[in-house]
Amino acid sequence: MRITPQHQLTKWQRDRRAFIEHRIYWNGSIGLADLMEVMEISRAQASKDINGYIADHPEHLHYDKSARTYVMGAGFQAHYLTIDAEEYLADLLAIAKGASVPKSDWVVAPPEILAPAVPARGLAPITVRNALLACTQRRRLAIRYQSMSSPEPEDREIAPHALAHDGFRWHARAWCLRDGCFKDFVLARVLSSALGDKVDVDTAADESWSKSVTLRIAPHPGLSTNQRRVIELDYGMTDGVAEIPVRRCLLFYTLKRLGLDTEPDARRPQDQHIVLANGPEVFSALDRRAT
């Protein structure tokens, strides 16, 4: 059997084959009408695409006469897309939230999906715009900022060079001209902002941004053997350990999200499933300069 090389297929043919694999894998079946509707092609073209795919990959797809549809074959493997469960679930969650997702019409009849409610952050569009422009144009940003270390708002000048999201909030990573160091500034705490002149800041000197520390997490030793095994599966551990590289400037937030910012015995093992296998190394790298 000679398989048609991918370079001999047009982009549109590859896209339609990717759709066939996506629909057959995640939905279990595909019909000509699916190709016609989603890919906006004729019935004749849809039939040609299906038959061409089967000719190249006969063990991957076959026609079920009783169901009157094409179903996955026992030898199915994806050749035209990457099967990524995390990516697919992220797409389903985004669709459930009403977000715009590329190729959302490839998804059919998803189940109901819920996620924990997260308070909406009060992000002013002008604040985000000015922060982005300050980063890309290397300009000063004069801000009126309410930090948690001061009871009243303060005027500051910063030089942002990047943005970061800690899982809940957006931060501007910036050189603080007043304090002479790189810090995180929560965008929602910027009460007003104005773009200033160009500023020459050596962003390579922001070591907390450029350097990472690796968290080595392991199942809580207080769990039973079977519980530890399932936590190893849950976190994709190898030999009982998973490694998570984290930028140093996000280390504090990551530890907090994972419940690793306290002593392992502060919570029950059944509530705190993981522990740090390299705690001293991680905490020695914790240099929190957030506001």
Backbone as CSV, one residue per row, in Angstrom:
resi,resn,N_x,N_y,N_z,CA_x,CA_y,CA_z,C_x,C_y,C_z
1,MET,0.847,-1.208,0.000,0.000,0.000,0.000,0.877,1.251,0.000
2,ARG,0.571,2.176,-0.877,1.328,3.422,-0.959,0.494,4.553,-0.359
3,ILE,1.025,5.190,0.688,0.333,6.295,1.344,0.732,7.601,0.670
4,THR,-0.256,8.425,0.393,0.019,9.716,-0.224,0.866,10.577,0.719
5,PRO,2.069,10.987,0.324,2.893,11.846,1.206,2.164,13.149,1.512
6,GLN,2.346,13.627,2.747,1.633,14.836,3.148,2.006,16.028,2.278
7,HIS,3.245,16.075,1.805,3.645,17.235,1.007,2.948,17.258,-0.352
8,GLN,2.346,16.127,-0.730,1.601,16.092,-1.982,0.140,16.487,-1.801
9,LEU,-0.267,16.677,-0.562,-1.623,17.122,-0.268,-1.650,18.637,-0.167
10,THR,-2.729,19.242,-0.597,-2.870,20.686,-0.409,-3.152,20.978,1.055
11,LYS,-3.008,22.244,1.427,-3.312,22.644,2.794,-4.754,22.294,3.133
12,TRP,-5.655,22.494,2.182,-7.071,22.228,2.446,-7.321,20.740,2.612
13,GLN,-6.610,19.913,1.867,-6.749,18.468,2.037,-6.239,18.023,3.401
14,ARG,-5.107,18.594,3.820,-4.568,18.243,5.142,-5.520,18.696,6.242
15,ASP,-6.093,19.902,6.086,-7.042,20.388,7.084,-8.263,19.472,7.175
16,ARG,-8.760,19.023,6.022,-9.943,18.162,6.044,-9.610,16.806,6.644
17,ARG,-8.407,16.316,6.398,-8.004,15.051,7.018,-7.808,15.224,8.530
18,ALA,-7.304,16.373,8.923,-7.178,16.648,10.358,-8.555,16.672,11.011
19,PHE,-9.523,17.275,10.328,-10.884,17.298,10.849,-11.463,15.889,10.947
20,ILE,-11.226,15.059,9.942,-11.703,13.670,9.983,-11.160,12.975,11.227
21,GLU,-9.861,13.135,11.473,-9.256,12.466,12.634,-9.788,13.043,13.936
22,HIS,-9.951,14.359,13.985,-10.470,14.997,15.193,-11.877,14.487,15.505
23,ARG,-12.743,14.491,14.506,-14.132,14.090,14.723,-14.247,12.597,15.039
24,ILE,-13.473,11.773,14.344,-13.570,10.331,14.567,-13.003,9.951,15.932
25,TYR,-11.970,10.678,16.387,-11.363,10.338,17.679,-12.238,10.805,18.834
26,TRP,-12.643,12.077,18.805,-13.353,12.636,19.946,-14.857,12.366,19.917
27,ASN,-15.393,12.093,18.727,-16.831,11.860,18.634,-17.170,10.407,18.329
28,GLY,-16.178,9.653,17.843,-16.398,8.235,17.592,-16.924,7.907,16.209
29,SER,-17.436,8.899,15.494,-17.957,8.649,14.152,-17.944,9.938,13.345
30,ILE,-18.069,9.779,12.028,-18.134,10.941,11.149,-18.953,10.569,9.911
31,GLY,-19.735,11.520,9.450,-20.516,11.308,8.241,-20.147,12.330,7.185
32,LEU,-20.602,12.092,5.968,-20.318,13.038,4.893,-20.884,14.416,5.228
33,ALA,-22.060,14.433,5.877,-22.686,15.705,6.222,-21.816,16.527,7.159
34,ASP,-21.041,15.864,8.030,-20.144,16.591,8.945,-19.093,17.354,8.152
35,LEU,-18.478,16.676,7.200,-17.473,17.329,6.356,-18.089,18.445,5.533
36,MET,-19.265,18.189,4.978,-19.920,19.185,4.143,-20.229,20.450,4.928
37,GLU,-20.746,20.277,6.163,-21.161,21.435,6.967,-19.977,22.212,7.503
38,VAL,-19.041,21.516,8.138,-17.932,22.194,8.816,-16.901,22.717,7.826
39,MET,-16.570,21.919,6.824,-15.522,22.308,5.883,-16.073,23.040,4.659
40,GLU,-17.398,23.153,4.598,-18.071,23.893,3.523,-17.656,23.370,2.143
41,ILE,-17.893,22.078,1.951,-17.567,21.443,0.683,-18.788,20.679,0.173
42,SER,-18.717,20.253,-1.067,-19.820,19.513,-1.672,-19.831,18.066,-1.185
43,ARG,-20.944,17.392,-1.426,-21.042,15.988,-1.050,-20.012,15.151,-1.816
44,ALA,-19.831,15.492,-3.087,-18.850,14.753,-3.888,-17.437,14.920,-3.331
45,GLN,-17.089,16.150,-2.905,-15.759,16.390,-2.344,-15.603,15.687,-1.005
46,ALA,-16.660,15.696,-0.179,-16.614,15.019,1.117,-16.394,13.524,0.930
47,SER,-17.095,12.943,-0.027,-16.935,11.519,-0.306,-15.520,11.222,-0.794
48,LYS,-14.990,12.104,-1.628,-13.627,11.932,-2.136,-12.610,12.004,-1.001
49,ASP,-12.820,12.939,-0.049,-11.893,13.084,1.077,-11.914,11.845,1.974
50,ILE,-13.118,11.345,2.275,-13.236,10.162,3.129,-12.591,8.954,2.448
51,ASN,-12.922,8.748,1.188,-12.381,7.589,0.470,-10.862,7.700,0.298
52,GLY,-10.364,8.934,0.098,-8.921,9.121,-0.006,-8.219,8.815,1.301
53,TYR,-8.862,9.211,2.399,-8.277,8.934,3.719,-8.241,7.426,3.963
54,ILE,-9.358,6.743,3.651,-9.418,5.297,3.868,-8.411,4.569,2.985
55,ALA,-8.234,5.059,1.761,-7.261,4.431,0.860,-5.856,4.501,1.429
56,ASP,-5.533,5.624,2.062,-4.197,5.785,2.646,-4.075,5.124,4.014
57,HIS,-5.188,5.057,4.742,-5.155,4.529,6.119,-6.343,3.582,6.331
58,PRO,-6.332,2.430,5.695,-7.500,1.543,5.712,-7.858,0.979,7.082
59,GLU,-6.906,0.873,7.978,-7.197,0.311,9.299,-7.693,1.365,10.289
60,HIS,-7.732,2.613,9.838,-8.066,3.705,10.751,-9.546,4.050,10.758
61,LEU,-10.215,3.745,9.667,-11.581,4.225,9.491,-12.333,3.225,8.613
62,HIS,-13.585,2.930,8.953,-14.381,2.060,8.084,-15.846,2.433,8.196
63,TYR,-16.615,2.008,7.207,-18.037,2.348,7.162,-18.835,1.289,7.904
64,ASP,-19.655,1.737,8.855,-20.531,0.854,9.610,-21.907,0.889,8.938
65,LYS,-22.268,-0.198,8.248,-23.519,-0.218,7.485,-24.741,-0.109,8.385
66,SER,-24.677,-0.727,9.561,-25.838,-0.674,10.449,-26.065,0.724,11.002
67,ALA,-24.969,1.436,11.321,-25.088,2.801,11.846,-25.133,3.839,10.735
68,ARG,-24.800,3.397,9.513,-24.771,4.286,8.359,-23.861,5.505,8.582
69,THR,-22.707,5.218,9.096,-21.723,6.276,9.335,-20.335,5.651,9.374
70,TYR,-19.315,6.480,9.299,-17.940,6.012,9.395,-17.506,6.015,10.851
71,VAL,-16.838,4.938,11.269,-16.410,4.808,12.656,-14.911,4.509,12.710
72,MET,-14.355,4.652,13.893,-12.921,4.451,14.084,-12.552,2.984,13.929
73,GLY,-11.469,2.748,13.231,-10.960,1.396,13.091,-10.029,1.028,14.231
74,ALA,-9.773,-0.250,14.368,-8.941,-0.742,15.472,-7.506,-0.235,15.387
75,GLY,-7.049,0.073,14.169,-5.662,0.519,14.016,-5.503,2.019,13.926
76,PHE,-6.495,2.771,14.424,-6.454,4.228,14.267,-5.224,4.854,14.917
77,GLN,-4.588,5.735,14.171,-3.541,6.625,14.674,-3.714,7.963,13.979
78,ALA,-3.432,9.024,14.708,-3.555,10.359,14.105,-2.293,10.680,13.302
79,HIS,-2.487,11.179,12.088,-1.363,11.552,11.221,-1.387,13.036,10.862
80,TYR,-2.543,13.671,11.011,-2.699,15.037,10.516,-2.989,16.041,11.626
81,LEU,-3.049,15.587,12.858,-3.172,16.470,14.010,-2.584,15.767,15.216
82,THR,-2.357,16.530,16.275,-1.852,15.973,17.526,-3.023,15.776,18.485
83,ILE,-3.168,14.553,18.981,-4.211,14.269,19.963,-3.700,14.709,21.326
84,ASP,-4.252,15.793,21.847,-3.798,16.373,23.108,-5.009,16.556,24.017
85,ALA,-5.106,15.716,25.041,-6.273,15.747,25.923,-6.386,17.058,26.673
86,GLU,-5.264,17.584,27.157,-5.290,18.840,27.910,-5.783,19.984,27.027
87,GLU,-5.302,20.021,25.797,-5.698,21.076,24.867,-7.189,20.971,24.543
88,TYR,-7.662,19.731,24.343,-9.071,19.544,24.006,-9.973,19.950,25.170
89,LEU,-9.608,19.555,26.374,-10.404,19.941,27.538,-10.374,21.456,27.749
90,ALA,-9.233,22.086,27.496,-9.147,23.543,27.607,-10.076,24.208,26.600
91,ASP,-10.150,23.639,25.387,-11.069,24.167,24.383,-12.515,24.004,24.831
92,LEU,-12.857,22.830,25.375,-14.218,22.595,25.849,-14.589,23.577,26.958
93,LEU,-13.640,23.837,27.859,-13.904,24.775,28.951,-14.103,26.180,28.407
94,ALA,-13.262,26.580,27.472,-13.391,27.913,26.882,-14.725,28.063,26.152
95,ILE,-15.122,27.023,25.415,-16.404,27.056,24.710,-17.557,27.167,25.709
96,ALA,-17.455,26.424,26.819,-18.504,26.472,27.838,-18.630,27.853,28.457
97,LYS,-17.504,28.580,28.489,-17.518,29.931,29.045,-17.936,30.975,28.016
98,GLY,-18.171,30.527,26.785,-18.584,31.457,25.739,-17.449,32.160,25.042
99,ALA,-16.226,31.671,25.227,-15.070,32.304,24.603,-14.956,31.874,23.141
100,SER,-14.252,32.666,22.378,-14.006,32.347,20.980,-12.837,31.379,20.902
101,VAL,-13.066,30.219,20.321,-12.046,29.177,20.239,-11.841,28.811,18.768
102,PRO,-10.591,28.806,18.281,-10.355,28.401,16.890,-10.901,27.007,16.633
103,LYS,-11.562,26.832,15.506,-12.114,25.543,15.089,-13.105,24.976,16.103
104,SER,-13.856,25.849,16.774,-14.852,25.378,17.727,-15.939,24.557,17.044
105,ASP,-16.129,24.782,15.733,-17.139,24.009,15.022,-16.684,22.569,14.768
106,TRP,-15.448,22.251,15.108,-15.006,20.865,15.038,-15.562,20.047,16.196
107,VAL,-15.957,20.727,17.265,-16.463,20.065,18.463,-17.965,19.858,18.321
108,VAL,-18.424,18.675,18.639,-19.851,18.380,18.522,-20.370,17.822,19.842
109,ALA,-21.520,18.347,20.270,-22.249,17.845,21.440,-21.367,17.610,22.664
110,PRO,-20.633,18.636,23.134,-19.845,18.426,24.361,-20.775,18.286,25.565
111,PRO,-20.317,17.606,26.610,-21.132,17.512,27.825,-21.143,18.842,28.557
112,GLU,-21.995,18.945,29.556,-21.967,20.142,30.398,-20.639,20.188,31.144
113,ILE,-20.071,21.366,31.227,-18.769,21.532,31.864,-18.856,22.673,32.859
114,LEU,-18.405,22.418,34.074,-18.370,23.436,35.115,-16.941,23.673,35.555
115,ALA,-16.663,24.865,36.028,-15.352,25.206,36.596,-15.603,26.082,37.814
116,PRO,-14.680,26.090,38.779,-14.882,26.942,39.958,-15.078,28.395,39.564
117,ALA,-16.000,29.044,40.233,-16.231,30.468,39.963,-15.053,31.275,40.479
118,VAL,-14.561,32.155,39.653,-13.440,33.030,40.011,-13.924,34.470,39.915
119,PRO,-13.684,35.276,40.954,-14.135,36.673,40.883,-13.557,37.385,39.676
120,ALA,-14.405,38.135,39.012,-13.933,38.913,37.860,-13.013,40.029,38.344
121,ARG,-11.901,40.200,37.649,-10.943,41.240,38.003,-11.293,42.528,37.276
122,GLY,-11.221,43.644,38.000,-11.584,44.928,37.416,-10.465,45.520,36.598
123,LEU,-10.315,45.035,35.388,-9.243,45.499,34.516,-9.766,46.574,33.578
124,ALA,-9.236,47.779,33.705,-9.618,48.861,32.809,-8.886,48.690,31.486
125,PRO,-9.593,48.733,30.358,-8.929,48.565,29.053,-7.759,49.525,28.845
126,ILE,-7.883,50.773,29.302,-6.808,51.743,29.103,-5.561,51.341,29.873
127,THR,-5.748,50.704,31.045,-4.603,50.237,31.820,-3.868,49.137,31.073
128,VAL,-4.627,48.184,30.549,-4.023,47.078,29.803,-3.327,47.605,28.548
129,ARG,-3.991,48.518,27.839,-3.405,49.094,26.621,-2.092,49.798,26.927
130,ASN,-2.088,50.635,27.941,-0.877,51.381,28.268,0.238,50.455,28.724
131,ALA,-0.113,49.415,29.473,0.907,48.464,29.919,1.519,47.726,28.733
132,LEU,0.671,47.319,27.784,1.163,46.622,26.601,2.068,47.518,25.758
133,LEU,1.631,48.755,25.551,2.440,49.678,24.753,3.756,50.009,25.450
134,ALA,3.707,50.149,26.768,4.937,50.420,27.514,5.928,49.271,27.348
135,CYS,5.412,48.034,27.314,6.281,46.870,27.133,6.891,46.855,25.739
136,THR,6.048,46.997,24.731,6.518,46.835,23.355,7.328,48.032,22.862
137,GLN,7.020,49.220,23.404,7.710,50.432,22.947,8.802,50.883,23.913
138,ARG,8.994,50.117,24.993,10.025,50.427,25.993,9.876,51.870,26.501
139,ARG,8.702,52.149,27.053,8.418,53.487,27.556,8.092,53.447,29.047
140,ARG,8.307,54.583,29.681,7.915,54.740,31.082,6.396,54.709,31.185
141,LEU,5.938,54.304,32.350,4.505,54.338,32.619,4.309,54.990,33.985
142,ALA,3.685,56.158,33.966,3.368,56.837,35.231,2.032,56.292,35.728
143,ILE,2.022,55.759,36.943,0.803,55.134,37.449,0.436,55.672,38.832
144,ARG,-0.838,55.658,39.096,-1.369,55.871,40.440,-1.714,54.491,40.943
145,TYR,-1.006,54.017,41.984,-1.055,52.609,42.343,-1.409,52.410,43.812
146,GLN,-2.312,51.477,44.056,-2.672,51.130,45.428,-2.038,49.787,45.771
147,SER,-0.982,49.830,46.541,-0.333,48.592,46.961,-0.927,48.145,48.292
148,MET,-0.615,46.930,48.691,-1.066,46.416,49.973,-0.104,46.775,51.100
149,SER,1.003,47.411,50.753,1.964,47.814,51.774,1.781,49.266,52.189
150,SER,0.860,49.958,51.533,0.605,51.365,51.844,-0.904,51.590,51.969
151,PRO,-1.335,52.366,52.974,-2.781,52.589,53.147,-3.392,53.499,52.084
152,GLU,-2.572,54.300,51.420,-3.073,55.241,50.430,-2.413,55.002,49.072
153,PRO,-3.092,55.334,47.976,-2.478,55.207,46.653,-1.243,56.087,46.536
154,GLU,-0.316,55.656,45.712,0.930,56.396,45.511,1.195,56.567,44.021
155,ASP,1.886,57.651,43.686,2.315,57.879,42.309,3.669,57.219,42.105
156,ARG,3.793,56.467,41.032,5.054,55.792,40.731,5.341,55.890,39.241
157,GLU,6.603,55.694,38.914,7.012,55.541,37.532,7.646,54.170,37.397
158,ILE,7.150,53.415,36.437,7.668,52.068,36.221,8.008,51.906,34.740
159,ALA,8.792,50.880,34.457,9.151,50.561,33.072,8.819,49.088,32.841
160,PRO,7.578,48.782,32.432,7.183,47.387,32.219,7.914,46.760,31.034
161,HIS,8.224,45.490,31.160,8.839,44.793,30.019,8.107,43.493,29.689
162,ALA,7.145,43.080,30.537,6.423,41.842,30.270,5.169,41.798,31.139
163,LEU,4.256,40.923,30.767,3.063,40.675,31.571,3.094,39.232,32.054
164,ALA,2.462,38.976,33.179,2.399,37.621,33.727,1.025,37.396,34.344
165,HIS,0.586,36.167,34.284,-0.692,35.788,34.886,-0.416,34.703,35.912
166,ASP,-0.884,34.907,37.123,-0.591,33.946,38.187,-1.690,32.906,38.371
167,GLY,-2.628,32.866,37.457,-3.752,31.949,37.577,-5.021,32.660,37.980
168,PHE,-4.876,33.832,38.591,-6.031,34.621,39.014,-5.932,36.070,38.546
169,ARG,-4.726,36.632,38.594,-4.559,38.067,38.326,-3.474,38.287,37.285
170,TRP,-3.610,39.429,36.598,-2.581,39.870,35.655,-1.638,40.841,36.347
171,HIS,-0.353,40.671,36.079,0.689,41.537,36.638,1.508,42.136,35.501
172,ALA,2.010,43.326,35.740,3.038,43.894,34.871,4.378,43.667,35.569
173,ARG,5.288,43.055,34.870,6.644,42.887,35.388,7.418,44.114,34.952
174,ALA,7.940,44.868,35.920,8.487,46.185,35.570,9.626,46.594,36.492
175,TRP,10.448,47.474,35.958,11.472,48.152,36.757,10.795,49.311,37.466
176,CYS,10.923,49.335,38.786,10.353,50.426,39.572,11.430,51.501,39.734
177,LEU,11.194,52.677,39.148,12.189,53.738,39.183,12.374,54.282,40.594
178,ARG,11.344,54.175,41.424,11.468,54.677,42.787,12.319,53.756,43.642
179,ASP,12.056,52.450,43.555,12.738,51.496,44.429,14.002,50.910,43.816
180,GLY,14.195,51.140,42.510,15.411,50.656,41.862,15.523,49.156,41.791
181,CYS,14.413,48.482,41.499,14.429,47.031,41.361,13.243,46.595,40.501
182,PHE,13.284,45.350,40.062,12.179,44.797,39.289,11.110,44.273,40.242
183,LYS,9.856,44.543,39.917,8.738,44.137,40.766,7.549,43.699,39.919
184,ASP,6.571,43.103,40.606,5.286,42.800,39.986,4.288,43.868,40.404
185,PHE,3.514,44.342,39.438,2.456,45.304,39.730,1.135,44.725,39.234
186,VAL,0.195,44.545,40.141,-1.112,43.999,39.786,-1.869,45.028,38.952
187,LEU,-2.247,44.659,37.743,-2.869,45.632,36.844,-4.183,46.173,37.396
188,ALA,-4.933,45.334,38.110,-6.210,45.794,38.651,-6.034,46.844,39.744
189,ARG,-4.816,46.988,40.279,-4.558,47.976,41.335,-4.005,49.287,40.772
190,VAL,-3.867,49.334,39.461,-3.454,50.579,38.809,-4.688,51.448,38.634
191,LEU,-4.753,52.545,39.363,-5.940,53.400,39.354,-5.948,54.339,38.153
192,SER,-4.775,54.722,37.689,-4.659,55.539,36.479,-3.264,55.349,35.921
193,SER,-3.118,55.626,34.624,-1.807,55.434,33.994,-1.649,56.373,32.824
194,ALA,-0.395,56.711,32.524,-0.086,57.572,31.385,1.273,57.177,30.838
195,LEU,1.334,57.021,29.518,2.595,56.662,28.879,3.565,57.829,28.903
196,GLY,4.852,57.503,29.113,5.880,58.528,29.147,6.914,58.321,28.063
197,ASP,8.087,58.895,28.273,9.165,58.825,27.294,9.796,57.436,27.249
198,LYS,10.638,57.257,26.240,11.419,56.031,26.134,12.314,55.894,27.356
199,VAL,12.550,54.661,27.754,13.410,54.430,28.904,14.339,53.273,28.587
200,ASP,15.573,53.389,28.980,16.568,52.364,28.708,16.777,51.519,29.957
201,VAL,16.133,50.362,29.983,16.254,49.446,31.116,16.764,48.106,30.603
202,ASP,17.769,47.582,31.262,18.335,46.294,30.877,17.454,45.182,31.431
203,THR,16.505,44.725,30.615,15.574,43.701,31.099,16.271,42.366,31.355
204,ALA,17.440,42.170,30.745,18.188,40.936,30.997,18.647,40.855,32.446
205,ALA,18.661,42.011,33.121,19.069,42.038,34.531,17.964,41.549,35.460
206,ASP,16.754,41.354,34.908,15.643,40.863,35.728,15.775,39.347,35.870
207,GLU,16.622,38.925,36.785,16.919,37.512,36.929,15.717,36.717,37.423
208,SER,14.859,37.342,38.218,13.676,36.624,38.691,12.722,36.315,37.545
209,TRP,12.813,37.106,36.473,11.992,36.823,35.287,12.661,35.780,34.394
210,SER,13.953,35.914,34.200,14.646,35.056,33.231,15.043,33.699,33.801
211,LYS,15.227,33.618,35.121,15.683,32.364,35.708,14.506,31.583,36.299
212,SER,14.639,30.264,36.238,13.587,29.375,36.726,14.100,28.512,37.867
213,VAL,13.163,28.006,38.622,13.465,27.008,39.638,12.521,25.835,39.383
214,THR,13.009,24.634,39.567,12.204,23.452,39.285,11.605,22.900,40.576
215,LEU,10.266,22.843,40.619,9.581,22.214,41.742,9.567,20.709,41.498
216,ARG,10.000,19.958,42.482,9.910,18.505,42.408,8.835,18.073,43.396
217,ILE,7.668,17.709,42.849,6.552,17.373,43.726,6.380,15.865,43.790
218,ALA,5.921,15.402,44.945,5.733,13.978,45.196,4.446,13.788,45.981
219,PRO,3.873,12.593,45.982,2.671,12.350,46.772,2.952,12.549,48.261
220,HIS,1.971,13.022,48.984,2.124,13.202,50.429,2.418,11.851,51.073
221,PRO,3.481,11.755,51.883,3.844,10.460,52.476,2.786,9.910,53.429
222,GLY,1.864,10.765,53.880,0.807,10.307,54.781,-0.326,9.586,54.078
223,LEU,-0.305,9.550,52.738,-1.339,8.848,51.988,-1.044,7.350,51.954
224,SER,-2.082,6.562,51.699,-1.885,5.124,51.563,-1.158,4.825,50.253
225,THR,-0.692,3.596,50.112,0.022,3.204,48.898,-0.831,3.417,47.658
226,ASN,-2.096,2.991,47.711,-2.982,3.158,46.557,-3.286,4.625,46.286
227,GLN,-3.430,5.413,47.351,-3.675,6.847,47.170,-2.470,7.522,46.533
228,ARG,-1.269,7.137,46.956,-0.059,7.719,46.361,0.044,7.359,44.884
229,ARG,-0.345,6.137,44.538,-0.285,5.722,43.138,-1.210,6.561,42.274
230,VAL,-2.419,6.828,42.784,-3.360,7.596,41.965,-2.930,9.059,41.857
231,ILE,-2.257,9.584,42.885,-1.720,10.957,42.804,-0.581,11.000,41.789
232,GLU,0.218,9.947,41.720,1.268,9.880,40.709,0.667,9.942,39.304
233,LEU,-0.446,9.245,39.107,-1.131,9.295,37.819,-1.740,10.665,37.579
234,ASP,-2.341,11.228,38.627,-3.026,12.518,38.514,-2.071,13.624,38.085
235,TYR,-0.841,13.576,38.566,0.132,14.627,38.267,1.167,14.187,37.229
236,GLY,0.950,13.044,36.592,1.873,12.582,35.559,3.278,12.368,36.080
237,MET,3.403,11.789,37.255,4.714,11.610,37.873,5.456,10.430,37.277
238,THR,6.755,10.506,37.307,7.634,9.417,36.903,8.488,9.033,38.100
239,ASP,8.447,7.756,38.451,9.177,7.274,39.637,8.788,8.076,40.874
240,GLY,7.515,8.438,40.958,7.015,9.099,42.157,7.294,10.581,42.251
241,VAL,7.777,11.204,41.157,8.111,12.630,41.203,7.708,13.290,39.879
242,ALA,7.173,14.498,39.975,6.922,15.324,38.790,7.732,16.602,38.930
243,GLU,8.324,17.049,37.841,9.124,18.273,37.855,8.385,19.388,37.123
244,ILE,8.270,20.535,37.796,7.555,21.674,37.236,8.491,22.879,37.221
245,PRO,8.974,23.292,36.038,9.813,24.495,35.991,8.953,25.748,36.147
246,VAL,9.380,26.648,37.020,8.619,27.866,37.313,9.561,29.057,37.297
247,ARG,9.153,30.134,36.612,9.945,31.364,36.682,9.969,31.844,38.142
248,ARG,11.097,32.346,38.559,11.229,32.740,39.963,10.242,33.816,40.376
249,CYS,9.888,34.716,39.442,8.960,35.773,39.796,7.543,35.235,40.014
250,LEU,7.244,34.025,39.520,5.932,33.416,39.728,5.957,32.319,40.780
251,LEU,7.103,32.151,41.419,7.270,31.054,42.365,6.318,31.173,43.553
252,PHE,6.215,32.360,44.134,5.338,32.563,45.290,3.899,32.191,44.958
253,TYR,3.417,32.674,43.803,2.030,32.426,43.409,1.793,30.947,43.106
254,THR,2.770,30.296,42.480,2.622,28.880,42.141,2.566,28.023,43.394
255,LEU,3.441,28.303,44.345,3.428,27.551,45.591,2.090,27.718,46.313
256,LYS,1.569,28.938,46.281,0.298,29.195,46.953,-0.835,28.429,46.285
257,ARG,-0.858,28.418,44.956,-1.922,27.714,44.230,-1.874,26.214,44.490
258,LEU,-0.676,25.664,44.627,-0.536,24.227,44.842,-0.617,23.846,46.313
259,GLY,-0.795,24.846,47.191,-0.854,24.565,48.619,0.481,24.173,49.210
260,LEU,1.569,24.588,48.549,2.911,24.209,48.980,3.634,25.340,49.701
261,ASP,2.881,26.399,50.049,3.497,27.540,50.724,3.497,27.392,52.236
262,THR,3.037,26.252,52.735,3.029,25.994,54.179,3.727,24.664,54.463
263,GLU,3.884,24.358,55.732,4.490,23.082,56.118,3.591,21.920,55.674
264,PRO,4.173,20.790,55.284,3.374,19.662,54.792,2.322,19.162,55.783
265,ASP,2.604,19.305,57.078,1.659,18.802,58.082,0.625,19.841,58.493
266,ALA,0.594,20.980,57.821,-0.391,22.016,58.151,-1.803,21.593,57.753
267,ARG,-1.913,20.674,56.775,-3.207,20.170,56.343,-3.172,18.651,56.305
268,ARG,-4.324,18.034,56.343,-4.401,16.579,56.270,-3.893,16.092,54.912
269,PRO,-3.237,14.920,54.869,-2.768,14.386,53.591,-3.895,14.248,52.573
270,GLN,-5.116,13.936,53.042,-6.251,13.783,52.139,-6.692,15.122,51.545
271,ASP,-6.267,16.236,52.162,-6.566,17.560,51.630,-5.387,18.143,50.842
272,GLN,-4.188,17.845,51.295,-2.968,18.311,50.631,-2.261,17.093,50.067
273,HIS,-2.506,16.808,48.787,-2.083,15.537,48.217,-0.606,15.477,47.866
274,ILE,0.041,16.616,47.723,1.426,16.630,47.256,2.312,17.394,48.219
275,VAL,3.601,17.087,48.161,4.592,17.795,48.961,5.780,18.123,48.048
276,LEU,6.608,19.039,48.514,7.827,19.388,47.789,8.939,18.424,48.172
277,ALA,9.534,17.805,47.167,10.660,16.914,47.439,11.962,17.685,47.555
278,ASN,11.976,18.932,47.110,13.182,19.764,47.192,12.848,21.114,47.839
279,GLY,12.156,21.055,48.961,11.711,22.258,49.654,12.813,23.268,49.942
280,PRO,13.935,22.872,50.563,14.994,23.845,50.880,15.498,24.592,49.647
281,GLU,15.675,23.877,48.536,16.151,24.509,47.306,15.137,25.530,46.792
282,VAL,13.863,25.156,46.825,12.817,26.033,46.298,12.679,27.282,47.148
283,PHE,12.603,27.116,48.448,12.377,28.271,49.315,13.590,29.197,49.376
284,SER,14.763,28.650,49.121,15.946,29.522,49.068,15.917,30.419,47.837
285,ALA,15.185,29.986,46.811,15.084,30.773,45.567,13.919,31.753,45.617
286,LEU,13.140,31.705,46.696,11.948,32.560,46.786,12.371,33.966,47.140
287,ASP,12.285,34.841,46.142,12.637,36.248,46.327,11.431,37.057,45.916
288,ARG,10.540,37.273,46.847,9.275,37.920,46.496,9.417,39.432,46.499
289,ARG,9.243,40.009,45.346,9.245,41.461,45.213,7.923,41.886,44.559
290,ALA,6.849,41.399,45.112,5.531,41.752,44.586,4.934,42.871,45.420
291,THR,3.975,43.612,44.825,3.352,44.713,45.545,1.858,44.471,45.662
